Amino acid sequence: MSYDLMVFEPEAAPKDYYGFLGWCAEQTKWNEGHSYNDPSVTSARLRAWFLDVIRLFPPLNGVFAEKELPEDEVTAADYSIGTQMIYIAFAWSNAELAYQTTLDLAAKHD
């Protein structure tokens, strides 16, 4: 079981509840036509957020992934990087730290 969060460019997402849910559903169809492990495809703010968050939650895949993680490594996270959002699956045991870190870094990077 994972604890999933999404950070996104605020101007990219609709402000109304149902519009936002529809936008999220579209984003998670993963049909942008690029690798979702490559932070170069996203905005500068999201890329800066990503480079900060991976210090605490290293990625499982992509160019920044460690070659070998210990078997009991629960801080690793699975990132899906889109042009306007980053979707992250954290270990459930890190839900509180993942939430606070994600929120703090989102505020830092606008």
N, C-alpha and C positions, 0 to 999 in steps of 0.2 A: 504494500500500500504506500502511496506517495502523497506528499503534501504539495499541491500545485499552485503556483502563482504566475501572474503575468504582469510585466511592466510594459508600458507602451507610450508612444508619443501622444500627449493629451489632445492635440488638435486633430489627430487621425481618427479618433473614436467619437461616435455620436454621444451627445450629452444625455439623451433620454434613455430610460431603462431598457425598453424593448429594442430600440435601435442599437444600443450597446451590446445586448445579448446576441443580436443578429450579426453584428460586426465581429464579435468574439468567435461565433460559430464559423464565419467565413475565414477568419485568420487560422483557425485550427483545421482547416481542410488541407493545409500544407501544399497549396498549388501555385506558389509564386514562381516556380521554375528555376530554383537555385538550391544549393545545399543549405540545409538549416543548421549546419554546424559552423558556418563561416561568419564571424562578426563583421567582416568588411561589407556585408550587404545591408547592414542596418544604419540608422542615423548616428551622427557623432555623439549625441547625448546618450543613446542606448549603448553604444560601443564603450563609452567611458564608464557607464554603470557596470557593464559586463566585466571590464578589466579590473574594476574594484571588487566586485562580488566574488570573482573566482579566486581571490586570495584566501577567502575563508571556505568557499564551496567550489572546489576544483571541478572542471567539466569532465564528464565521462567520455566524451567524443570531441573530435575536432582538433585543430592545430594546437590548442592549449591543453589538451588532455595529457595527463601524466602517462608515461609508458606503462608503468605498473602501479596499481593501487593495492594496498594491503587488503586481504579478503574481508576484514572487518571494517573497512573504511565506510563510514556512514555520512561523512561530510561531503562526499562527491555528489554532484547534481547533474541532471540531464537537461541541457539547454536546447531549445528549438528557437532559432533566431530568424525572425522575419524582417522585412524592410521597415515596419512600423511598430514591431513588438518583439518581446522575448518572453517565451513561455518556459517555465522552469519546474521540474519535478524534483523536489527535495525528499530526503528520507523523512518519514513521518516522525521519527524520534527527534528530529531537528526543527519541527514546525514552529516553535516559539522563536528560536534564534533566526530561522529563515525569514519569518514574517518581519521581525524587527530590523534585520539587516537589509532586507529588500526595501522596506519603507524608508529607512534612514538614507540609503544610497539613492533611492528615487528622489527624495527631497534634495539631496546634495547635487544631483545632476539635472534637476528640473524635470 
